[in-house]
Amino acid sequence: MTCNHHGNTTIPPHRSYFLAAQTPPITDLSYVDFSYACLKNVFFSRANLHCAKFRDVDAENTIFHNATLRECEFTGANLRGALLAGANLQSANLQDACLIDCSFCGADLRSAHLQTADLTNANLEGANLEGANLKGAKLNNANLKGANLQRAYLRHVNLRDTHLEGAKLDGANLLGAIR
């Protein structure tokens, strides 16, 4: 790991999987502040990152498969292409995050904050978004097949190119949504 000119920690690409290589593996990173770090291609699979901060991180293609990310802060983060399938993101803050091409298959996003997040081409098949706030989120070509969107806040969301087959929308707020 090195520090860049802003004092932020960066992980060289050849060392990106450092968490998996530790003996024993580092799995509890709850409450760690990763804000502004370069975390491209890092392997956080199954890690406990409860309440960790990822504000404005560059975590492109990072793997968070089955990780615990409850109440995490991802405001303004770049997670383009990240794998978050099966992750617990309950009450996580992903406002203004770049979530283009991310996989959230089967993820728990209950009560998550996704206002103005860019979920273009994201795969949220089978994800639980009950009570999530997606006001103003970009969902162009997003896959929400079989997703639970009950009581979700979808005001001012363009759903025209969104795949919603089998999605549960009971009690969702769709005021101003484009269908």
Buried (B, 14 or more C-beta within 10 A) or exposed (E): EEEEEEEBEBBEEEEBBBBBEEEEBBBEBBEBEBBBBBBBBBBBBBBBBBBBBBBBBBBBBBBBBBBBBBBBBBBBBBBBBBBBBBBBBBBBBBBBBBBBBBBBBBBBBBBBBBBBBBBBBBBBBBBBBBBBBBBBBBBBEBBBBBBBBBBBBBBBBBBEEBBBEEBBBEEBBBEEBEE
